[in-house]
Amino acid sequence: MKKRRLFETAMHGLFLLLGLIAVGFVLLITVYLIVSGIPAIRRIGLIPFLFGTKWASTAAEPSFGILPFILTSVYGTAGAVLIGVPIGFLTAVYLSKVANAKVRAIMENAVSLLAGIPSIVYGFFGLMVVVPWITATFGGTGNSLLAVILILSAMILPTMVSLSETAVRAVPQAYREGSLALGATKMQTLFKVTLPAAKSGVLNAIVLSIGRAIGETMAVILVAGNRVAMPHSILDPVRPLTANIALELSYASGLQEKALYATGVVLLLFIVIINITAHIALRGKKEGA
């Protein structure tokens, strides 16, 4: 008994230490970004930095307005979510409740393979296939916000499918059996009983998909066009927040470097807001239920 208690205490301490390390990394990154980026925001000004439309970091009189990058990231993420989330969610529902075992195995392996593809390969595919298709169909250079949306839609599918499928499978079988026993059809049971019960896991899948989309860098750089300008059309070349950081940080110095760190703070703030909003929405639904 003493050895067992000692072992349980040691494992509890190990798990606690690992958890604290994970939290510590998050805090370290957050503090580093804030300490590195806040001086630039103070010097530039919060309003000019967030709502300025001109970014000329190497000019004689530099300007550091990131509104074009913010709008590009928001539009690109929103478009990817509008396309990728419904496709991923319905695919997960099909795999978990409709597909037979053979089809499910094939599609799950395909989703796993999709999740393992490096982001640079997505970008290369977008550059070689998606961008020329946009040029042939709509005109222009092809490097555009539309290309960003299409590539991000594909990139969030594995996250959306796998997590949503897990959430749907986690619903107790008794819910389904009770609904069928009361006379509901299989589709009524699926959409009115099973899926509402899985909403917590599905919402987490959406949040993680949004985080994947808004934080993607390499694939976006290859297809966006990287033009510093306000996005007025879905076919305009654009530059998201992540791409701006990646493109300029290697040679940045002084205020330019600090402004890029400040851009990272804005990105981090977006993720925090998304997570808090999702948590509040989920808690509100639980209380309403």
N, C-alpha and C positions, 0 to 999 in steps of 0.2 A: 504493500500500500504506500509506503514512504517513497519507494522508487517511482511508483506511478504518479504520485502527487508531484514529486520533483520533476519528472518528465513533463507533466502537464504545465507546471509553472514555467519551465524553461521554454516550452513551445509557445506559451502565451506571451512571454517576454520577447521571443524572436519575432512573432507576428506583429507585436506592438512596435518593435524597432523598425521592421520593414515598412509598416504603415507610416511611421514618423518620417522615415527617409523619403518616401514618396511625397508626403506633404511638404517636407523640407525643400525638395527640388522645386515644387510649385512656388513656394514662398521665395526661394532664392531667385528664380527667373523673374518673378513679379517685382521684387525689390530692385533687382539689377536694371530692369527696363525703366522703372519709375525714376530711379536715381540718375540714369543716363539720359532720359528723355525730358524730364520736367524742366531742366535749365533752358532747353531750346524753346519750349512752350512759353516760358517766362520772357525770354528775349524777343521772340517773334510776336507773341500775343496769342491768347487762346482763340479769339474770334478770327483774326487773319489766318491763323494756322488751319483751323477746321473749315472755314468757309471761303478762304482765298481760292481763286480759280487759276492762279498762275504758279507754276513750279519752274523756277530757273535757278537751280542750285549752283551753277558754275558761272553765272553772269557777273558782270562788274558790280551790279547792284542786285544781289540775289533775292529771289522771292521763294517763299516756302508755303504755298497754299495747297492743301491736299484734298480739297473738295472733289476734283475730278476723279481721284483715286478712290475716295470713299464711295461715290456714286457708282463707279464701275464695279467695285467689289459687291455692293448691295444689289445692283441689277444682275450681275452675273450669278450671285448666290441665289437670289430669288428665282431667276429663270431656271437654274439647275434644279432647285427644289420643286418648282411647278411641274417640271418634266420627269425628274428622276424619282421623286417620292411616290407618286401614284403608281408608276411602273414597278418600282421595287416592292411597294406594299402589296399590290395585287399579285405579283409573282410569289411573294412569301405566302399569301393566303392560298394560292393554287398549290404550292409545294406541300404545305402543311395539312391541307384538308381535302384536296381534290385529286391531285395527281396520284397515279399508281406508283408502286415501289420502283419499277424500272425507270420510268420517266423522272421520278424524284431524284434517284441516284445520279442520273446523267446531268440534270440541271444543277444539282447541288455541287457536283464536281466542276461544272462550268463556272458557277458563281465563285467557288473557291479559287479557281484559276484566274478569274477576273480580278479578285482581290490581291493576288500575288504579282500582278503585272506592275512593274515600276512606273512611276509617274512620268518619267522621261519618255517611256515607250508610248504612253497615251499621247503625250505632246507630239512625238514624231508621227504617230498615226494621224493626229489632227492636222499636222502640217502637210503631210503627203496626200491625205484623202479628204478630210473635212474642208480645209481651206480651198483647195481647187474646186470642190463641189459647190461651195458658196459662190466662188467667182463665176463658175459656169451658169449657176442658177440665178443669181441676183446681181452679178457684176461686182465691180470694185476689186480690191486687192484680196479679199477673202479673209485676211487677218482682221478679226472684228470681235465685237461683243457676242455676236451669234456663235462664232466658233468657240469662244470661251464657255458659253452656256451649254453647248452640245457636248463638249469634252467633260465638263464638270458633271453633267447629268450622268454620263457613263461611269465616271469615277466614284460617284456616291452610291451606285447601285449595289455593289457587294455589301456595304455597311447596312443599307436599308433592308436588303433581302434577308441577310443572315440574322440580324437582330430582331426584325419583325417576325420572322419564322420562329425563332426561339420564344418570343413573347406569346405567339398564338399557340404553340405547342404546350406552353406552361399552364394554359387554362385547364382546370380540372375537368376530367372527362364527365364527371357527375353533372356539370352544367349542361353539357350537350345532351346527355341521356334524359335529364329532367325536362328539357325543352321538347325533345322528340316525344316523350311520354305524354306531354300535354297537347300534342297534336300539331306542333309546328313542323314545317318542312325542313329539309336539310339546309336550304339556302336561308330561310328565315332564322334558323338556329345559328347559322354562321354569322350573319350580319347583325342580328339583334341580341345575341347572347354571347357568342364566343369573342367576336371582335371588340365589343365594348368592355369585356372583362380583360382584354389584352391591351387596353389603351395606354397604360403606364409604360409598358415595354416599347410600344410603337412610338410613343412620344420621345422616349430616350433615343430610339433609332433616328428619328427626325433631327433631334438636336445634334447628335454625333455626325449626321450627314451634313448638316449646315456647317458645323465646325470643319469638316473635311473640305467642303467646297470653298469656304471663305479663307482657309489657310493654305490652299494649294498654290504652288509657286512655279515649278519647272514646266509643267504641261501648259500652264497659262502663258508663260513667257513666250513659248514657241508659236502660239496661235493668236495672241491678243493684238499684235501689231506694235504695242508699246509706244504709242503716241501720247504725249502729254497734252490732253485736251478734254474738254467737257464732252461726255457721251450724249450726242443728240439723236443718234439713230442706232439701231441694233446692228447695222453694218459698218459703223465707224470703228477704226482702229482705236484701241483703248490701252490703259495701263492700270491694273489693280494695285492695291496697297502692297501686297506681297511682292509683286514683280518690281515695283519701284525700289523696295528695300534691297532685293537681290541684285538688281542691275547697278545700283550706285554705291552700295556699301563697301565694295572692294577697293574703291579709290577715294572714298569720301574722307574728309577731315574737317576739323573745326566745327562750325555751326551746322554744316551740311550733315556731318556724321551724327550730331546730336538730334537733328531734325528727323533723321531716319530712325533713330531710337524712339523718338516721340511718336513716329508712325507705328512702331511696334506696340507702344502703349495703347494707341487707338484700336489696333487689332485686338489686343488683349481685352480691352474694355468691351468690344463687340461680343466676344465670346462670353464674358461674364454676364452681360445683359441678356443674351440669348438663354443661358442656363438659368438665370434667376426668373426670367419670364416663363420658361417652361415649368419650373418648379412651382411657381405661383398658380399657373393655369391648371396643373395637375392637382395641386392641393385644393383648389377651388372646386374642381369636378368631384373630388372625393367627398368634400363637405356637402356639395349639392346632392350627391347620391345618398 
